[in-house]
Amino acid sequence: MKIAVYCGANSGADPAFLQAASKVGAWIAARGDTLIYGGGKLGLMGAVAQSALDHGGDVIGIMPQVLADRGLAMPALTHLRHQYVHCQLSSLGGSAISLKKQLT
C-alpha cells in the first residue's frame, strides 16, 4: 500500500515530534508499504523519510523542481517526482497520515 504522510520541514520545539516521525517511517517500512511525502530532507519530512529508508522501505518524494534545485530534496529516495505536492500526494497515496508539530 502507498501511504501519504503530510508533515513539515521543521522539527518543532519538542523532540518527541521528531521521534514520532521516525517511528512512523520505520512502521511504514516494516509493513512493506511505500511512503509518499513532500520530498524534503529537513525536519519531520526528513525524519520520516530517512527512517523509512534506513529500514529498507520504498520512499517516493514529490517536490517542485525549484526546491530540488536548491538542494532541499532527500538524497537516495526510491523516486523523486518534480511536481506540485498537493495534487500528487492525494492521488498517489492509498492512505494518509498527518504529522503536526508543536509551534515554537
Secondary structure, DSSP 8 states (H G I E B T S, - for coil): -EEEEE--S---S-HHHHHHHHHHHHHHHHTT-EEEE--BSSHHHHHHHHHHHHTT-EEEEE--HHHHHTT-B-TT-SEEE-S-HHHHHHHH-SEEEE------
